[in-house]
Amino acid sequence: MSAKPTREDSALHRLSPTTCLFAARALRDFGDGFVAVLLPAYLLALGLTPLEVGVISTVSLLGSAFLTIGVGFLGARYDHRQLLLGAASLMIATGVAFAAIDAYALLLVVAFAGTINPSAGSVSVFVPLEHAALTSAVTDADRTKMFARYSLVGALAAAVGALAAGAPDFFVRIGVDQLTALNAMFALYALLGLFGGAFYSRIPKRQPVERDAPASALGPSRGIVIRLAALFSLDAFAGGFVVQSLLALWLFERFDMSLAAAGVFFFWMGVLSAFSFPVAAWLSRRIGLINTMVFTHIPSSLALMLAAVSPTLPIALAFLSIRAALSQMDVPTRSSYVMAVVTESERAAAASFTAVPRSLAAAASPAMAGALFAASYQIWPLLICGALKITYDLLLLMQFRHVKPPEEQ
């Protein structure tokens, strides 16, 4: 006689696959939100230098790139649900390892092989699989709106996660050792991976690919994907100079900002970013996806450069807040654009092949930023990031302003 299903199992069965994907993203982005803020504080508490913090950020992004390459090859042949469950298991192992390890060499290994995300953004092995699964569930007209909701859920969860990064300060005030409190947060990160896996387990199995079908072919859209990947790599390389962990480090080092204050600030930054996503979807229906990406991104980069030269913390935070309200409006529009300009059979491959170069490029710059911090050139990572991002925006506009998605033709 089979066991009667529990109330929790029944509730999960009633959820749609899209809802399960949204819930799983919310959980992992909540974890990424507090880890991105806590990571530099944790590593500095272990006695590491700013350069070593930058190296660990670089190694973690490089590891994400190789994991995403693996997904690009495996995703065409294997069930997306199984791959997502494997990634959730890796998230659990990463949290446990960071909670238990304090040796720099071992931390480098875990950062490379695990899912720690110093950018608190979309650089993740989970993302290409989720993009491919979500796109098939909506029409062209609703695609950007769906990606805006998907990004909104993740950004709000990351914002709450950033706010939760202040929890160790609370525990220190009541007598808990700082390292113990920080280790507990990494244990929570592992627990979030467990719950995320429960949601991924509710996604239906994908029909197996025929043996004579191409494994991960990029056919008629190959040229577009290669050009987009090259431009997205420039954008990601620029962003790597100011991943959230390094931006937190900049605030700690230049203005002596506390961990609790940084957590509150990154929470509000996340909220501003989150509510920019529906605005991006609305704006894209009026001026187009490419124009929305470019004409919101350039002002955000200028705000970052002004923050770099701000003389006081309040002025710097004001410019960073302006940046937060604008800088992520290209996230749902970029995802929607890539899915729109390739054929349906190429979507999974396009998602991976545009994500992998981004991850590789983003992995190169945090160590450079760490070296600049260590040499007391604290404003240069922000200035370099802003200048390179403006260059990317202008190139994107020049090359793709005439390549329209179906809903704009």
PAVEX-104289 format. One record per residue (C-alpha): x, y, z. Coordinates in steps of 0.25 Angstrom, whole numbers, plus 5000, padded with zeros to 4 digits. Example, Ala and Ser with C-alpha at 12.3 -4.5 7.8 and 13.67 -1.06 7.14 Angstrom:
% PAVEX-104289
504949825031
505549965029
***
This chain:
% PAVEX-104289
500050005000
500650134996
500950245006
499950365006
500450495001
500750595011
500150735011
501450795006
501550694995
500150724990
500450874991
501650864982
500950774972
499850884970
500950984966
501151014951
502550994946
502751144944
502351164958
503351064963
504451124955
504151264960
504151204975
505451134973
506051264967
505551344979
506251244988
507551244982
507551394979
507251424994
508551334997
509351404986
508851544992
509451525006
510651445001
511151554992
511151655004
511651555014
512751495005
513751605006
513451625021
513651475024
514951475016
515551595022
515151535036
515951415032
517151505030
517151515015
517651635007
516751714997
517551654986
517251514991
515751554992
515851594978
516451464974
515451384980
514351464973
515051444960
515251294962
513751274966
513251344953
514251264945
513651134951
512251184948
512751204933
513251054933
511951004939
511151084929
511951024918
511650884923
510150924923
510250974909
510750834905
509850744914
508650834913
508350794898
508250644902
507950634916
506650664924
506750804929
506050764943
507250674946
508250774942
507550874951
507450774963
508950744961
509250894962
508450904974
509250794980
510550874977
509950994984
509750914997
511150854996
511650994994
510951055006
511450945015
512850955010
512951105012
512351085026
513450985030
514751035023
515651145026
516851115018
517151205006
517551094996
516351015000
515451134998
515951154984
515551014981
514151024986
513951164980
514351104966
513550974967
512351034975
511251124973
511651244981
511251374973
512051504977
511251584967
509851554973
509351554958
509051464947
510451404946
509951264949
509951124944
508451114947
508151234938
508251174923
507351054927
506351144934
506251234922
506051124912
504951064920
504251194923
504251244908
503451124903
502351154912
501951294907
501651364894
502551464887
501651574892
501751534906
503251494906
503851614911
502751634922
503051494927
504551524928
504251644935
503451574945
504551464946
505551574948
504651644958
504551524967
506051504967
506451644970
505451654981
505951534987
507351574986
507051714992
506451635004
507651555005
508551675005
507751725017
507951595024
509451615022
509351695035
508951575043
510351545048
510551685054
509251655062
509851525067
511151585070
510451685079
509751575087
511151505089
511251415077
512651405071
512751475058
513351355050
512251265056
511151365052
511751375038
511851225037
510451205040
510051295028
510751195019
510051085026
508751155022
509151175008
509351015007
507851005013
507351095002
507951004992
507150884998
505850964997
506151004983
506350864979
505050824984
504450934975
505250884963
504750744966
503350784962
503750824948
503250724937
504250644930
504650684916
504350594905
505750524901
506450574888
506450474877
507850414875
508050474861
507650614865
508750714866
509350724880
509350874882
509350934868
509351084865
508851084851
508351214844
508551304857
510051264859
510551404854
509551484863
509951394875
511451414873
511351564871
510351574884
511251484892
512451574888
511751704892
511151634905
512551594909
513051734908
511951774917
512151664927
513651694927
513351834931
512351794942
513351704948
514151824953
512951854962
512251724965
511451744978
512551684987
513551774982
512651894983
512351854997
513851854999
514051994993
512952045003
513651975015
515052025011
514752165006
513652215015
513852115027
512352065025
511851965035
511351825030
509951855035
509851985028
510451925015
509351815016
508251925018
508852005006
508951884997
507451845001
506951974996
507851964983
507251834981
505851884982
506152004972
506651904962
505551804964
504451914961
505251954949
504951824942
503451844940
503751984935
504751924925
503651834920
502751954918
503752044912
504251934902
502851924897
502952074893
504352094889
504851954886
505751854893
507151904888
506752054891
506352014905
507651944908
508452054903
507752184907
507652134922
508952074923
509852194919
509252294930
509452184940
510952174936
511152324937
510552314951
511552204955
512652294950
512152414958
512052324971
513452284969
513952424971
512952464981
513552534994
512552485004
511852355007
510452415005
510752474991
511352334987
510152264992
509252354984
509952334971
509952184974
508452184976
508252254963
509152144956
508352034963
507052094958
507552094943
508651994942
507851864942
506751904932
507551834922
507451694929
506051654925
506151724911
507451654908
506951524912
505651544904
506451594892
507351474891
506151384892
505451464881
506551474870
506851324870
505951204865
505251124875
506151004874
507351094876
506851154889
507551064899
508851074892
508751224890
508551244905
509751164909
510651214898
510351364901
510451334916
511851264916
512651374910
511951474919
512451384931
513851364926
513951514923
513351554937
514351454943
515551534938
515351674944
515051654960
516551614962
516951734954
516051824963
516551754976
517951794971
517551934969
516951934983
518151874989
519051984982
518052094988
517452134974
516052114980
515352204970
515952134957
515052004957
513852094957
514352184946
514852074937
513451994939
512652124935
513552154923
513552014917
512051994919
511752124911
512652074900
511851944900
510552014899
510952104887
511451974880
510151904883
509352014877
510152024865
510151874862
508751834866
507751954864
507251894851
507151744856
505751744862
504951644870
503651584864
502751674872
503551804867
503451764852
***
